[in-house]
Amino acid sequence: MPHDGDHASPETPADLSHAGAIVDKAIEYMTGQNLSPLSVASALLGGSLGLLARTMSDEAIVQVLQNAMSSVRSGELRAEYGPHQGTSGHA
């Protein structure tokens, strides 16, 4: 699930890398405004789900979410972003 422009692989579309860089800047801005990581992540997830709902079928959204859960369960997400940093992440 990498999205950082510095880590773009050959199969990563250019617009995905660009969008990822913009999201990274938005996250940096929001955390600079002293918003909690959970609030920032929840707002981004809510916005993402809204965009998916406007542009994809429910089955396609379920597949996207299953892919995300698989990334967490397999350790791929943790390998990309490092160990848990001790902030409360319970929703």
Secondary structure as the mmCIF struct_conf table of DSSP 4:
data_model
#
loop_
_struct_conf.conf_type_id
_struct_conf.id
_struct_conf.beg_label_comp_id
_struct_conf.beg_label_asym_id
_struct_conf.beg_label_seq_id
_struct_conf.end_label_comp_id
_struct_conf.end_label_asym_id
_struct_conf.end_label_seq_id
HELX_RH_3T_P HELX_RH_3T_P1 GLY A 5 HIS A 7
TURN_TY1_P TURN_TY1_P1 PRO A 10 GLU A 11
BEND BEND1 THR A 12 THR A 12
HELX_RH_AL_P HELX_RH_AL_P1 ALA A 14 GLY A 32
TURN_TY1_P TURN_TY1_P2 GLN A 33 ASN A 34
HELX_RH_AL_P HELX_RH_AL_P2 PRO A 37 THR A 55
BEND BEND2 MET A 56 MET A 56
HELX_RH_AL_P HELX_RH_AL_P3 ASP A 58 SER A 74
TURN_TY1_P TURN_TY1_P3 GLY A 75 GLY A 75
HELX_RH_AL_P HELX_RH_AL_P4 GLU A 76 TYR A 81
BEND BEND3 PRO A 83 PRO A 83
BEND BEND4 GLY A 86 GLY A 86
#
